[in-house]
Amino acid sequence: MAYKFHEDDHGEVIAEITKPGLEPYLGLHYPATDIPQAARFLFMKNKVRMIVDCHAKHVKVLQDEKLPLDLTLCGSTLRAPHSCHLQYMANMDSIASLVMAVVVNDNEEDGDSSDAVQPQKRKR
């Protein structure tokens, strides 16, 4: 499936390949609110998102209190999916997914972005 974000941030399924008997999504439009802004930001930074098993239990990550910087999983492809995304996967009868960004007409050069995620000082 290929999903396009329009200028107003709503999305549209513009291409798909499916097995016979599966519900088609081609041509469907989804409101901008279906993909939270924070999720879009991370996706545009990482360009890939993998969910190996949406039924897997989430694992809490603990950080040593002595570390000077907060641990961030922004660059991780193995973060727990957001609950709304898990609901979408359940509605599509899907267990796993691999999503890759195809960016067209992006004006920023890779690695040159001023809004890149930076380590944060720990809050005490």
BELUR-V472360 format. One line per field, one symbol per residue. psi: psi as a letter, one per 40 degrees, with the letter a starting at -180 (. if undefined). burial: I if it has 9 or more other C-alpha atoms within 8 Angstrom, else O. Layout:
# BELUR-V472360
psi=???
burial=???
This chain:
# BELUR-V472360
psi=hhhhhideeiihheiihiiieihieheiiiidedhiddddddddddeihhhdheeiiihhhihhdehdiihhedehefihiidddddddddefidiihhhhhhhfheiiheehefihiiiiih.
burial=OOIOIOOOOIIIIIIIOOOOOOOOOOOOOOOIOOOOOOOIOIIOOIIIIIIOOIOOOOOOOOOOOOOOOIOOOOOOIOOOOOOOOIOOIIOOOOIIIOOOOOOOOOOOOOOOOOOOOOOOOOOO
